[in-house]
Amino acid sequence: MSITPTAKKTPTWRSRLALFSAIGIGITGVPLALAAPAQAETSYRGCTVDPLEPQSRGNGRVDFKIKVHCRDGRTVQIRQLRFEDERRNDHYLGSSWFRESFDRHDKAVTLHSYDWVPNYDRRGPEKVYHLVSFRVSTDHGRWSNWTHWEESDLETVRR
């Protein structure tokens, strides 16, 4: 039994192009992937709403902030849910509703929503986050659909 060597194929121009494209995307994609964490903000119908990372204010008090920017002539309605993060079932802390109107002189605003976080674990700090969803109305008074819920980053509340 003899083994005959197989002829070596020369890569086609398509395979070379695919290889160089994959390498180019891989090289340029790495810095983009490592640059910054994904933002939770959502833009919809001329408004952008961003659930910011909650900030502990001491003694279990937390500011669940939301940054809002809309083009002129928009009114935004925001609903917020606040939670303490657990492995199985997160503890519901509360909810809030906001309504902001923007005219041509308004810029971005930061909404503050304070809540007290009980010491559920008793063994260490609590981790909290919040969810926001919003809808937009123009001068015509018709409301859009609600956006999907967006989640903030976690904040550790130490006592």
BAZA-112591 format. One line per field, with one value per atom (N, C-alpha, C): residue in one letter; atom name; x, y, z. Coordinates in pm, 1 decimal. Example, Ala and Ser with C-alpha at 12.3 -4.5 7.8 and 13.67 -1.06 7.14 Angstrom:
2
type <- [A/A/A/S/S/S]
atom <- [N/CA/C/N/CA/C]
x <- [1319.0/1230.0/1320.0/1285.0/1367.0/1290.0]
y <- [-569.0/-450.0/-330.0/-225.0/-106.0/3.0]
z <- [780.0/780.0/780.0/708.0/714.0/787.0]
//
This chain:
159
type <- [M/M/M/S/S/S/I/I/I/T/T/T/P/P/P/T/T/T/A/A/A/K/K/K/K/K/K/T/T/T/P/P/P/T/T/T/W/W/W/R/R/R/S/S/S/R/R/R/L/L/L/A/A/A/L/L/L/F/F/F/S/S/S/A/A/A/I/I/I/G/G/G/I/I/I/G/G/G/I/I/I/T/T/T/G/G/G/V/V/V/P/P/P/L/L/L/A/A/A/L/L/L/A/A/A/A/A/A/P/P/P/A/A/A/Q/Q/Q/A/A/A/E/E/E/T/T/T/S/S/S/Y/Y/Y/R/R/R/G/G/G/C/C/C/T/T/T/V/V/V/D/D/D/P/P/P/L/L/L/E/E/E/P/P/P/Q/Q/Q/S/S/S/R/R/R/G/G/G/N/N/N/G/G/G/R/R/R/V/V/V/D/D/D/F/F/F/K/K/K/I/I/I/K/K/K/V/V/V/H/H/H/C/C/C/R/R/R/D/D/D/G/G/G/R/R/R/T/T/T/V/V/V/Q/Q/Q/I/I/I/R/R/R/Q/Q/Q/L/L/L/R/R/R/F/F/F/E/E/E/D/D/D/E/E/E/R/R/R/R/R/R/N/N/N/D/D/D/H/H/H/Y/Y/Y/L/L/L/G/G/G/S/S/S/S/S/S/W/W/W/F/F/F/R/R/R/E/E/E/S/S/S/F/F/F/D/D/D/R/R/R/H/H/H/D/D/D/K/K/K/A/A/A/V/V/V/T/T/T/L/L/L/H/H/H/S/S/S/Y/Y/Y/D/D/D/W/W/W/V/V/V/P/P/P/N/N/N/Y/Y/Y/D/D/D/R/R/R/R/R/R/G/G/G/P/P/P/E/E/E/K/K/K/V/V/V/Y/Y/Y/H/H/H/L/L/L/V/V/V/S/S/S/F/F/F/R/R/R/V/V/V/S/S/S/T/T/T/D/D/D/H/H/H/G/G/G/R/R/R/W/W/W/S/S/S/N/N/N/W/W/W/T/T/T/H/H/H/W/W/W/E/E/E/E/E/E/S/S/S/D/D/D/L/L/L/E/E/E/T/T/T/V/V/V/R/R/R/R/R/R]
atom <- [N/CA/C/N/CA/C/N/CA/C/N/CA/C/N/CA/C/N/CA/C/N/CA/C/N/CA/C/N/CA/C/N/CA/C/N/CA/C/N/CA/C/N/CA/C/N/CA/C/N/CA/C/N/CA/C/N/CA/C/N/CA/C/N/CA/C/N/CA/C/N/CA/C/N/CA/C/N/CA/C/N/CA/C/N/CA/C/N/CA/C/N/CA/C/N/CA/C/N/CA/C/N/CA/C/N/CA/C/N/CA/C/N/CA/C/N/CA/C/N/CA/C/N/CA/C/N/CA/C/N/CA/C/N/CA/C/N/CA/C/N/CA/C/N/CA/C/N/CA/C/N/CA/C/N/CA/C/N/CA/C/N/CA/C/N/CA/C/N/CA/C/N/CA/C/N/CA/C/N/CA/C/N/CA/C/N/CA/C/N/CA/C/N/CA/C/N/CA/C/N/CA/C/N/CA/C/N/CA/C/N/CA/C/N/CA/C/N/CA/C/N/CA/C/N/CA/C/N/CA/C/N/CA/C/N/CA/C/N/CA/C/N/CA/C/N/CA/C/N/CA/C/N/CA/C/N/CA/C/N/CA/C/N/CA/C/N/CA/C/N/CA/C/N/CA/C/N/CA/C/N/CA/C/N/CA/C/N/CA/C/N/CA/C/N/CA/C/N/CA/C/N/CA/C/N/CA/C/N/CA/C/N/CA/C/N/CA/C/N/CA/C/N/CA/C/N/CA/C/N/CA/C/N/CA/C/N/CA/C/N/CA/C/N/CA/C/N/CA/C/N/CA/C/N/CA/C/N/CA/C/N/CA/C/N/CA/C/N/CA/C/N/CA/C/N/CA/C/N/CA/C/N/CA/C/N/CA/C/N/CA/C/N/CA/C/N/CA/C/N/CA/C/N/CA/C/N/CA/C/N/CA/C/N/CA/C/N/CA/C/N/CA/C/N/CA/C/N/CA/C/N/CA/C/N/CA/C/N/CA/C/N/CA/C/N/CA/C/N/CA/C/N/CA/C/N/CA/C/N/CA/C/N/CA/C/N/CA/C/N/CA/C/N/CA/C/N/CA/C/N/CA/C/N/CA/C/N/CA/C/N/CA/C/N/CA/C/N/CA/C/N/CA/C/N/CA/C/N/CA/C/N/CA/C/N/CA/C/N/CA/C/N/CA/C/N/CA/C/N/CA/C/N/CA/C/N/CA/C/N/CA/C/N/CA/C/N/CA/C/N/CA/C/N/CA/C]
x <- [83.3/0.0/88.7/62.1/143.7/57.4/119.1/50.0/102.0/12.8/54.1/20.1/111.8/84.6/-25.6/-109.2/-214.9/-160.2/-215.6/-170.8/-218.0/-130.0/-163.9/-242.6/-360.4/-444.0/-397.8/-400.0/-370.4/-500.2/-498.1/-620.3/-676.2/-805.3/-870.0/-873.3/-904.8/-910.2/-1023.5/-1130.5/-1241.7/-1201.5/-1131.7/-1090.7/-989.3/-899.4/-804.1/-876.5/-975.7/-1051.6/-1126.3/-1184.8/-1256.7/-1161.2/-1042.9/-943.7/-900.0/-865.1/-821.0/-933.4/-1056.0/-1169.2/-1187.4/-1179.6/-1196.4/-1086.0/-963.5/-851.1/-869.5/-908.0/-927.5/-1036.7/-1148.1/-1257.3/-1214.5/-1141.5/-1095.1/-1000.9/-909.7/-813.0/-880.7/-967.9/-1032.4/-1145.5/-1204.0/-1315.4/-1273.8/-1150.7/-1104.8/-1103.2/-1043.7/-1047.1/-1189.4/-1276.3/-1414.3/-1484.0/-1458.2/-1523.3/-1472.8/-1347.7/-1289.8/-1300.3/-1347.6/-1345.5/-1431.6/-1558.1/-1647.3/-1763.1/-1821.2/-1937.0/-2055.9/-2148.7/-2267.2/-2352.0/-2407.6/-2494.8/-2637.3/-2711.8/-2849.4/-2948.0/-2900.2/-2991.2/-3067.6/-3187.0/-3270.9/-3312.4/-3305.8/-3354.9/-3477.7/-3582.7/-3708.2/-3788.4/-3826.3/-3912.9/-3864.4/-3733.9/-3678.7/-3640.2/-3651.4/-3612.5/-3511.3/-3420.7/-3323.9/-3337.0/-3352.2/-3365.8/-3259.8/-3185.3/-3073.9/-3086.7/-3112.3/-3112.5/-2968.4/-2931.7/-2794.4/-2772.4/-2646.5/-2613.1/-2661.4/-2734.4/-2780.6/-2662.2/-2684.7/-2579.7/-2623.8/-2542.9/-2570.8/-2544.6/-2638.1/-2627.3/-2602.3/-2578.4/-2552.4/-2677.2/-2657.5/-2767.0/-2876.7/-2842.7/-2939.2/-3020.7/-2994.8/-3067.8/-2994.8/-3072.6/-3014.1/-3087.7/-3011.3/-3067.2/-3064.3/-3181.5/-3195.8/-3218.6/-3111.7/-3119.2/-3148.4/-3215.5/-3248.1/-3212.0/-3134.0/-3099.7/-3193.3/-3252.9/-3352.5/-3317.4/-3323.8/-3306.0/-3405.7/-3480.3/-3578.3/-3563.7/-3597.2/-3603.7/-3722.1/-3722.6/-3828.7/-3966.2/-4065.8/-4202.5/-4238.9/-4157.9/-4184.2/-4218.7/-4304.9/-4332.1/-4303.2/-4232.9/-4196.6/-4258.0/-4309.4/-4362.3/-4272.9/-4222.4/-4125.9/-4180.5/-4166.6/-4199.8/-4072.0/-4057.3/-3935.1/-3970.4/-3893.5/-3905.5/-3769.8/-3768.2/-3642.8/-3635.4/-3516.4/-3498.9/-3368.0/-3368.3/-3245.9/-3213.6/-3092.4/-3050.2/-3026.7/-3089.6/-3071.7/-3042.5/-2991.8/-2960.6/-3085.4/-3190.3/-3310.7/-3422.6/-3473.1/-3582.6/-3540.9/-3535.9/-3499.2/-3610.3/-3570.1/-3667.7/-3713.4/-3843.9/-3903.2/-3897.9/-3840.0/-3828.2/-3936.3/-3978.8/-4080.1/-4081.0/-4169.8/-4180.6/-4207.2/-4182.2/-4208.7/-4250.6/-4324.7/-4365.1/-4318.9/-4272.3/-4227.5/-4289.7/-4307.0/-4354.3/-4276.5/-4208.4/-4128.6/-4164.6/-4181.1/-4206.8/-4085.4/-4054.1/-3936.8/-3980.0/-3933.0/-3953.2/-3816.7/-3810.0/-3683.1/-3571.7/-3601.7/-3498.9/-3446.3/-3509.8/-3469.4/-3352.3/-3275.4/-3165.1/-3188.0/-3084.9/-3097.6/-3125.7/-3209.0/-3238.4/-3207.4/-3176.3/-3155.6/-3265.7/-3339.2/-3446.9/-3392.5/-3434.0/-3387.9/-3504.1/-3477.6/-3578.0/-3510.4/-3541.4/-3476.5/-3558.5/-3487.7/-3554.1/-3462.2/-3522.3/-3446.8/-3437.9/-3317.6/-3295.1/-3277.9/-3372.8/-3359.7/-3240.1/-3192.8/-3081.4/-3137.1/-3161.4/-3219.9/-3121.7/-2996.4/-2899.1/-2841.9/-2825.3/-2766.8/-2622.5/-2571.4/-2434.5/-2341.1/-2395.1/-2309.3/-2388.4/-2324.7/-2390.2/-2500.4/-2589.9/-2697.4/-2655.1/-2701.9/-2679.4/-2814.3/-2821.5/-2948.7/-2936.1/-3050.7/-3058.4/-3199.8/-3220.5/-3355.6/-3378.3/-3506.1/-3549.0/-3631.1/-3615.9/-3699.3/-3755.1/-3872.4/-3939.5/-4009.1/-4026.2/-4088.1/-4169.3/-4251.8/-4324.7/-4321.3/-4345.5/-4326.3/-4453.6/-4480.6/-4591.5/-4537.4/-4589.1/-4553.3/-4662.7/-4655.2/-4754.7/-4896.3/-4907.9/-5039.5/-5111.8/-5043.8/-5108.2/-5120.2/-5071.6/-5076.8/-4952.5/-4974.7/-4863.9/-4815.1/-4684.3/-4624.0/-4645.1/-4601.1/-4599.5/-4488.4/-4497.6/-4392.0/-4270.0/-4151.1/-4027.0/-4006.0/-3908.9/-3868.9/-3805.2/-3806.3/-3742.4/-3591.7/-3525.2/-3379.4/-3329.8/-3221.9/-3169.0/-3042.8/-3030.9/-2910.1/-2801.9/-2684.7/-2578.2/-2612.6/-2544.2/-2563.6/-2481.3/-2537.1/-2465.7/-2465.6/-2354.3/-2343.0/-2372.9/-2466.8/-2506.2/-2445.4/-2351.3/-2286.5/-2347.8/-2349.7/-2405.8/-2294.5]
y <- [-114.7/0.0/122.1/209.5/329.9/451.8/549.7/674.0/779.8/833.2/938.3/1072.8/1164.5/1296.8/1367.3/1439.7/1514.3/1648.2/1694.6/1823.3/1935.3/2029.4/2142.2/2243.6/2280.5/2376.0/2517.2/2599.4/2740.9/2809.9/2892.7/2957.8/3049.7/3049.5/3136.3/3278.0/3372.2/3512.2/3534.6/3456.0/3469.6/3424.8/3314.9/3267.1/3361.5/3418.6/3517.3/3641.8/3689.0/3805.6/3779.3/3662.6/3627.9/3622.9/3566.6/3557.9/3697.1/3785.5/3920.1/4000.5/3980.6/4050.5/4006.0/3876.1/3824.2/3874.8/3877.6/3926.7/4076.0/4152.2/4296.4/4327.5/4256.3/4277.8/4237.3/4128.5/4082.7/4181.8/4237.7/4332.7/4461.8/4514.5/4640.4/4620.9/4502.5/4478.4/4461.2/4416.2/4393.0/4522.0/4631.9/4753.7/4804.5/4788.9/4833.7/4752.2/4624.1/4538.7/4566.9/4608.3/4632.6/4778.1/4865.5/5008.4/5047.8/5006.2/5048.6/4950.6/4942.7/4854.8/4910.3/4824.2/4865.8/4960.9/5059.9/5154.3/5101.0/5133.1/5085.7/5184.1/5295.2/5397.5/5350.5/5406.4/5378.4/5509.6/5516.9/5632.8/5590.6/5675.8/5641.1/5768.2/5790.3/5901.9/6037.9/6061.1/6190.5/6205.8/6099.3/6105.5/5995.0/6024.5/5926.0/5919.9/5798.6/5777.0/5676.6/5711.2/5628.9/5605.6/5480.0/5451.9/5450.3/5551.2/5561.9/5465.5/5436.9/5349.4/5414.6/5341.0/5398.4/5444.7/5545.9/5598.2/5589.5/5521.1/5508.5/5641.6/5683.9/5810.6/5788.9/5664.7/5634.4/5590.5/5505.7/5452.6/5385.5/5324.8/5251.4/5336.0/5466.1/5553.5/5553.9/5534.9/5523.2/5616.3/5682.0/5766.7/5687.0/5652.2/5578.8/5682.0/5733.8/5845.0/5799.2/5889.8/5865.6/5991.9/5976.6/6090.0/6088.9/6205.4/6217.3/6334.4/6311.2/6418.0/6396.7/6502.1/6495.0/6616.5/6597.5/6710.4/6798.6/6919.5/7013.3/6962.6/7001.8/6963.7/6822.5/6760.5/6624.0/6622.8/6530.2/6500.5/6352.5/6320.3/6180.5/6137.9/6016.6/5955.0/5835.2/5829.2/5724.5/5646.3/5515.0/5429.6/5361.4/5348.7/5295.4/5190.3/5080.6/4976.3/4961.8/4953.5/4943.4/4808.1/4746.1/4612.3/4600.2/4506.2/4460.8/4325.9/4310.3/4191.7/4073.3/3962.5/3836.9/3725.9/3615.5/3504.1/3441.9/3428.4/3361.6/3458.8/3526.7/3621.4/3758.5/3855.2/3990.7/4052.5/4134.1/4202.3/4330.3/4346.8/4467.1/4578.4/4692.3/4804.4/4909.5/4929.5/5030.1/5071.2/5164.4/5213.3/5362.9/5427.0/5569.5/5595.3/5705.5/5752.6/5896.4/5931.9/6068.3/6116.4/6246.3/6307.8/6437.4/6449.7/6568.6/6619.8/6752.1/6815.2/6896.6/6894.8/6963.6/7065.2/7190.0/7289.6/7323.0/7424.3/7450.7/7499.1/7531.9/7580.9/7471.6/7357.5/7251.3/7171.0/7117.4/7029.0/6900.0/6822.4/6697.7/6728.8/6645.8/6658.8/6526.1/6533.9/6414.2/6407.7/6299.3/6278.0/6198.7/6234.6/6167.6/6092.4/5969.4/5886.5/5819.2/5865.4/5813.5/5699.9/5600.7/5489.6/5440.8/5385.7/5327.3/5177.5/5121.5/4979.4/4907.3/4819.5/4743.7/4648.4/4609.8/4516.7/4374.0/4320.9/4187.2/4076.7/4092.8/3984.5/3975.7/4084.6/4094.4/4044.9/3991.6/3941.3/4028.0/4123.5/4205.1/4310.4/4371.0/4479.4/4428.5/4518.4/4489.2/4540.1/4474.4/4521.0/4560.9/4681.0/4732.8/4773.9/4777.7/4823.5/4873.1/4935.4/4977.1/4956.8/4946.3/4929.4/5052.0/5097.3/5206.0/5171.3/5224.1/5214.0/5348.0/5388.2/5518.0/5519.2/5622.5/5647.9/5797.8/5835.4/5973.4/6025.9/6153.9/6222.7/6349.5/6382.4/6507.9/6609.8/6723.2/6828.4/6783.3/6678.2/6630.8/6550.5/6513.9/6447.3/6296.3/6235.9/6089.6/6028.5/5928.0/5861.0/5743.5/5724.2/5607.7/5484.9/5370.7/5250.7/5264.1/5184.8/5181.3/5110.4/5158.0/5091.7/4966.6/4886.1/4772.2/4823.9/4741.1/4777.4/4776.8/4878.2/4887.9/4883.0/4808.0/4786.5/4867.5/4924.5/4997.7/4899.4/4953.6/4874.9/4852.2/4757.0/4728.9/4827.4/4863.6/4945.3/4869.7/4870.3/4805.0/4906.0/4871.1/4958.2/4902.2/4975.2/4933.7/5009.6/4947.4/5012.8/5057.9]
z <- [0.0/0.0/0.0/-92.5/-99.8/-70.2/-9.9/22.1/-72.4/-148.6/-240.8/-180.3/-188.0/-131.4/-210.5/-138.6/-205.2/-251.0/-356.2/-408.5/-316.3/-291.1/-204.8/-286.1/-234.0/-303.5/-274.0/-374.5/-356.5/-315.7/-208.5/-165.7/-275.5/-287.9/-385.2/-332.4/-419.2/-377.2/-278.1/-289.0/-194.1/-54.1/-45.9/86.6/149.7/64.8/117.4/168.5/90.7/131.0/261.3/273.9/395.9/515.3/495.5/602.3/646.6/550.5/585.3/649.3/604.6/665.7/809.4/832.9/968.4/1060.5/1010.3/1091.3/1119.3/1015.6/1032.5/1132.4/1124.9/1219.2/1359.1/1369.0/1499.6/1564.9/1486.9/1541.7/1583.2/1498.3/1532.8/1632.0/1638.2/1728.7/1873.1/1897.0/2033.2/2115.0/2066.3/2147.0/2170.1/2072.3/2090.6/2197.5/2200.7/2299.3/2439.7/2452.8/2584.0/2627.8/2541.3/2569.5/2688.4/2690.8/2798.2/2809.2/2927.7/2941.3/2864.1/2832.7/2758.4/2842.1/2777.1/2845.0/2842.4/2944.7/2953.5/2892.1/2842.8/2793.4/2670.4/2656.3/2541.1/2477.9/2345.7/2272.7/2194.2/2200.5/2135.7/2111.5/1988.4/1948.5/1999.8/1990.3/2027.3/2172.2/2251.8/2392.8/2423.9/2515.4/2564.4/2715.1/2767.9/2911.3/2954.3/3058.2/3105.5/3255.7/3298.0/3442.1/3493.6/3569.0/3619.9/3735.8/3762.0/3875.2/4004.1/4087.5/4214.9/4299.2/4382.9/4469.8/4614.1/4694.1/4836.3/4904.9/4990.8/5063.2/5212.2/5253.2/5393.6/5467.4/5569.0/5652.1/5570.5/5457.0/5376.7/5280.9/5277.0/5183.8/5049.2/4940.8/4806.9/4711.0/4623.0/4517.6/4387.2/4336.6/4211.6/4101.0/4041.3/3947.6/3804.6/3731.0/3590.9/3513.0/3405.6/3320.3/3199.7/3169.5/3063.1/2972.4/2842.2/2744.5/2632.7/2599.7/2490.3/2400.3/2273.1/2181.9/2222.5/2172.0/2207.6/2164.3/2241.9/2210.7/2252.4/2337.0/2381.2/2529.6/2566.2/2706.4/2723.8/2830.6/2856.1/2988.5/2990.0/3111.5/3141.5/3264.2/3301.2/3418.9/3411.9/3526.3/3571.9/3703.1/3762.9/3867.3/3867.6/3969.8/4036.6/4170.7/4246.1/4318.0/4315.2/4371.3/4448.0/4541.2/4608.1/4545.9/4497.4/4422.7/4515.4/4485.2/4557.4/4458.2/4505.4/4415.1/4354.0/4431.4/4380.7/4349.4/4449.8/4430.9/4480.4/4388.8/4427.9/4512.0/4609.2/4694.6/4626.4/4614.6/4557.4/4662.1/4624.8/4717.4/4696.9/4573.5/4546.6/4401.2/4369.5/4232.2/4233.8/4121.1/4104.3/3960.8/3942.2/3810.0/3796.3/3677.0/3650.2/3520.0/3511.0/3387.7/3369.9/3256.0/3226.9/3087.7/3076.7/2947.3/2906.8/2777.1/2724.8/2619.9/2635.2/2531.1/2472.8/2391.1/2321.2/2412.1/2536.5/2628.5/2721.0/2721.2/2813.6/2759.4/2850.8/2817.7/2894.5/2912.1/2987.8/3135.0/3195.9/3338.0/3406.2/3533.7/3613.5/3717.8/3716.6/3812.5/3930.1/4050.9/4171.8/4234.9/4272.5/4338.2/4456.6/4576.7/4696.6/4756.5/4807.3/4874.8/4985.7/5088.9/5198.8/5176.0/5185.8/5160.5/5294.2/5329.8/5455.2/5449.7/5565.9/5574.3/5574.6/5455.3/5441.5/5478.9/5439.4/5456.7/5596.4/5664.0/5797.2/5803.7/5693.5/5692.9/5612.1/5543.2/5459.1/5384.7/5288.8/5216.4/5123.0/5089.8/4994.7/4857.1/4753.4/4616.3/4559.5/4501.6/4452.3/4305.2/4238.2/4099.7/4074.6/3959.5/3922.7/3774.0/3738.3/3600.2/3561.2/3436.1/3386.3/3249.5/3223.0/3095.1/3073.0/2946.6/2923.8/2794.7/2783.7/2660.3/2634.4/2508.2/2465.8/2400.6/2424.8/2359.7/2294.6/2177.6/2112.5/2142.1/2078.3/2098.8/2063.9/1984.5/1940.9/2048.5/2155.6/2267.6/2258.1/2152.6/2141.4/2204.0/2287.0/2354.5/2270.9/2271.4/2205.9/2293.8/2246.4/2329.3/2433.6/2537.9/2639.7/2582.5/2619.4/2578.0/2663.9/2623.2/2704.9/2833.6/2937.5/3063.6/3045.8/3097.4/3096.3/3239.7/3261.8/3397.0/3419.2/3538.1/3575.6/3619.3/3645.7/3707.4/3854.1/3915.2/4057.8/4142.3/4257.0/4355.1/4487.6/4556.2/4686.0/4795.9/4882.1/4993.3/5120.2/5177.3/5301.1/5418.5/5531.4/5650.6/5741.8]
//
